[in-house]
């Protein structure tokens, strides 16, 4: 799946089949449903999930909690526009999915 495909899928009622949980969380956030995105992210135990969780807490304005999750993800805390971070995470996770699938 390309980034353009993922972005177009935001117009659908449900996330595309086969997405990783981290991408499902970002899909919900991309549709404006932070609560659902966070609920999905809370159940992810890997580094991509921690990165998404960090982004979501940054978006929420909880910088301290975001910092904790960036650390768990092994990622540098972001400071740029939230939309740019969302796009960057989606792109990285889609690339990882393509290379492992």
C-alpha positions in Angstrom: 0.0 0.0 0.0 1.3 3.4 -0.9 0.9 6.6 1.2 -1.6 7.9 -1.3 -3.6 4.6 -1.0 -3.6 4.9 2.8 -4.6 8.6 2.7 -7.5 7.8 0.2 -8.6 5.0 2.6 -9.5 7.7 5.2 -12.7 8.3 3.2 -13.8 4.7 3.9 -15.8 3.6 7.0 -13.3 1.1 8.1 -9.5 0.7 7.9 -8.2 -1.4 5.1 -7.6 -5.1 5.9 -4.1 -6.2 6.8 -2.9 -3.0 8.4 -0.6 -3.3 11.4 -2.2 -2.1 14.7 0.0 1.0 14.6 -1.3 1.9 11.2 -4.8 1.2 12.3 -4.3 3.7 15.1 -3.0 6.3 12.7 -5.9 5.6 10.4 -8.3 6.5 13.1 -6.4 9.6 14.0 -6.3 10.6 10.4 -10.1 10.5 10.4 -10.2 12.7 13.5 -10.9 10.0 16.0 -8.1 10.6 18.6 -9.9 8.5 21.3 -10.2 5.4 19.1 -6.6 5.9 17.9 -5.4 6.0 21.5 -7.4 3.0 22.4 -5.7 1.0 19.7 -2.3 2.3 20.5 -2.6 1.4 24.2 -2.7 -2.3 23.2 0.4 -2.2 21.1 3.6 -3.4 22.9 6.2 -2.8 20.1 8.3 0.2 19.1 6.1 1.3 16.3 3.2 1.3 18.7 5.2 3.3 21.2 6.0 5.8 18.4 2.3 6.2 17.5 1.4 6.5 21.2 4.0 9.3 21.6 2.6 11.1 18.6 -0.9 10.8 20.0 0.1 12.2 23.4 2.0 15.0 21.8 -1.1 15.9 19.8 -3.1 15.8 23.0 -0.7 18.3 24.5 0.7 15.9 27.2 4.4 16.5 26.5 5.6 14.6 29.5 3.7 11.4 28.6 4.8 11.9 24.9 8.4 12.1 26.0 8.0 8.8 27.9 6.6 7.0 24.8 9.2 8.5 22.4 11.8 7.0 24.8 10.1 3.6 24.7 10.1 3.9 20.9 13.8 4.8 20.7 12.7 7.9 18.8 13.7 11.5 19.2 10.8 13.6 20.3 9.3 15.5 17.4 8.9 19.2 17.5 7.6 20.1 14.0 4.0 20.2 12.8 1.8 17.3 13.9 0.6 16.6 10.3 4.3 16.2 9.2 4.9 13.7 12.0 1.7 11.8 11.2 2.8 11.6 7.6 6.3 10.5 8.5 5.2 7.7 10.8 2.7 6.4 8.2 5.3 6.4 5.5 7.9 4.6 7.7 5.4 2.0 8.8 4.1 1.4 5.3 7.7 1.0 4.0 8.4 -1.5 6.8 5.2 -3.4 6.0 6.1 -3.6 2.3 9.7 -4.8 3.0 8.5 -7.5 5.4 5.6 -8.7 3.3 
